[in-house]
Amino acid sequence: MSDDSFEIFIKAQIKAIEIAKWIEGEKRKQDPSQEYMHEWIKNNARLFKEAWQRSMCKNCKNDCRYNNKSDCINFLPSN
């Protein structure tokens, strides 16, 4: 992974974690804390990276890259 593609990957993963944390907070009716983020990383980081490798998102201009889609009607090539 080049430096640019790694930065895009990290930003997408952070966004995915933030969204998952927000959803969990809504379910609990409170902030799930940093511990939730650590658990997400432990349980989902590998799967996120595997999905990222198969996704169109890594080559898309759109800001919704965290979706890790292999097929997307909103795909806009980054080149």
DRENFIDO-771289 format. One record per residue: y, z, x of N, C-alpha, C in turn; residue in one letter. Coordinates in steps of 0.05 Angstrom, whole numbers, plus 32768, in hexadecimal, padded with zeros to 4 digits. Each point is the difference from the previous one (the first is absolute). Layout:
<atoms>
YZXYZXYZXa
...
</atoms>
This chain:
<atoms>
7FE880008011801880007FEF801980008012m
80127FEE7FFB80197FFF800F801180187FF7s
801580068010801280167FF9800C7FFD7FE4d
80097FE77FFA800C7FFB7FE67FEC80047FE9d
7FE87FF580037FEC80037FEB7FF7801D7FFDs
7FFF800F80167FF9801C7FFF8015800F7FF1f
801A7FFA80058016800D7FF27FFE7FFA7FE2e
7FFA7FE77FF87FFD7FF97FE47FE980107FF4i
7FEA8001800E7FE980107FF78006801D7FFBf
800D800C80148008801D7FFD801280057FE9i
80147FEE7FFC801380037FEA7FF17FFE7FE5k
7FED7FED7FFF7FF07FFD7FE77FEF80187FFBa
7FF4800B80157FEF80177FFC801180197FF8q
80178003800C801180167FF880087FFE7FE3i
80077FE77FF780077FFC7FE47FE980067FEEk
7FE87FF880077FE880067FF07FFC801F7FFEa
8004800E80167FFD801D80008015800D7FEEi
80197FF780028015800B7FF07FFB7FFB7FE2e
7FF67FE97FF97FFA7FFA7FE47FE980127FF6i
7FEB800280107FE980117FF98009801D7FFCa
801280098012800A801C7FFF801080047FE7k
80117FEC7FF9801080027FE87FEE80017FE7w
7FEC7FEF7FFF7FEE80007FE97FF2801B7FFEi
7FF6800A80167FF3801B8000801380167FF7e
80197FFE8009801480147FF880057FFF7FE2g
80007FE87FF480037FFD7FE37FE9800D7FF1e
7FE87FFC800B7FE8800C7FF38001801E8001k
8008800B80188000801D80048019800D7FF4r
80157FF07FFB801A800A7FF7800D80108016k
7FFA7FFA8019800D800C80177FFA7FEF8019q
8010800580147FFD7FF180197FE58008800Dd
7FEE7FED80067FE78007800C80018008801Dp
80177FFF800C80058009801C7FF57FEE8015s
8006800780197FF77FF080177FE280008002q
7FF380157FF77FE3800180017FF37FE87FF2e
800C7FF87FE97FF67FE97FF280017FE78011y
80167FFD800F80037FE980117FEB7FFF8016m
7FFA8017800B7FEB800280157FE57FF97FF4h
7FFB800A7FE87FE67FF97FF37FFF7FE27FFAe
80167FF47FF780007FE47FFA7FF87FF0801Aw
800D800880167FFB7FF280197FE280038008i
7FF680187FFE7FE5800680077FEC7FF07FEEk
80067FFE7FE77FEE7FF37FED80047FE37FFBn
80187FF5800680077FE57FF8800A7FEE8016n
8008800A8017800D7FEF80147FED7FEA800Aa
7FE7800680047FEE7FEB800A7FFC7FEA7FEAr
7FFD80097FE77FFD7FEC7FEB80197FF07FFCl
8018800C800380197FF27FFE80017FEA8016f
7FF98008801880017FED80177FED7FE97FFBk
7FE880057FF67FEC7FEB7FFB800B7FED7FEAe
800B800B7FEB800C7FF07FEB80177FEF800Ba
8010800D801180177FF2800C7FF77FE78010w
7FEA8002800E7FF67FEA80107FF97FE87FEEq
7FF780057FE87FF87FEB7FED80177FF77FEEr
8016800F800080157FFB7FED80137FE98008s
800D7FF57FEB80157FED8004801A800E8008m
800180197FF9801980108003800B8000801Cc
7FEF80008014800A8002801C80107FE78008k
7FFC7FEA7FF0800F7FE7800780147FF87FEAn
800980147FF180117FFB7FE9801D800B8005c
80147FF27FF6801C80098002800780167FECk
7FF180027FEB800680147FEB7FFD801C800Bn
800F80127FF38000801C80097FEA80117FF3d
7FEE7FF37FF27FEA800F7FF37FE67FFF8010c
80027FFE80197FE97FFC80127FEB80167FFDr
800780177FF87FEE80177FFE7FE97FFB7FEBy
80037FEB7FF07FEB7FFA7FEC7FE67FF6800Cn
80007FF680187FE87FF6800D7FF07FEC7FEFn
800E7FEC7FF67FF37FED7FEE7FF57FE88010k
7FE87FF87FF97FF47FE8800D80087FE77FF1s
800A80037FE7800A7FEA7FF0801880097FF1d
80177FF280028018800A7FF480117FE87FF7c
800880007FE680117FEB7FF6801D8001800Bi
80078017800A801B8004800B80027FFC801En
7FEB7FF6800C7FFF7FFC801D80167FED800Af
800F8009801380147FEF800E7FFA8001801El
7FF87FEA800C7FF98000801C8017800A8011p
7FFA801080158015800B8011800A7FEC8014s
7FF27FEA800380097FEB8014800E7FEA7FF2n
</atoms>
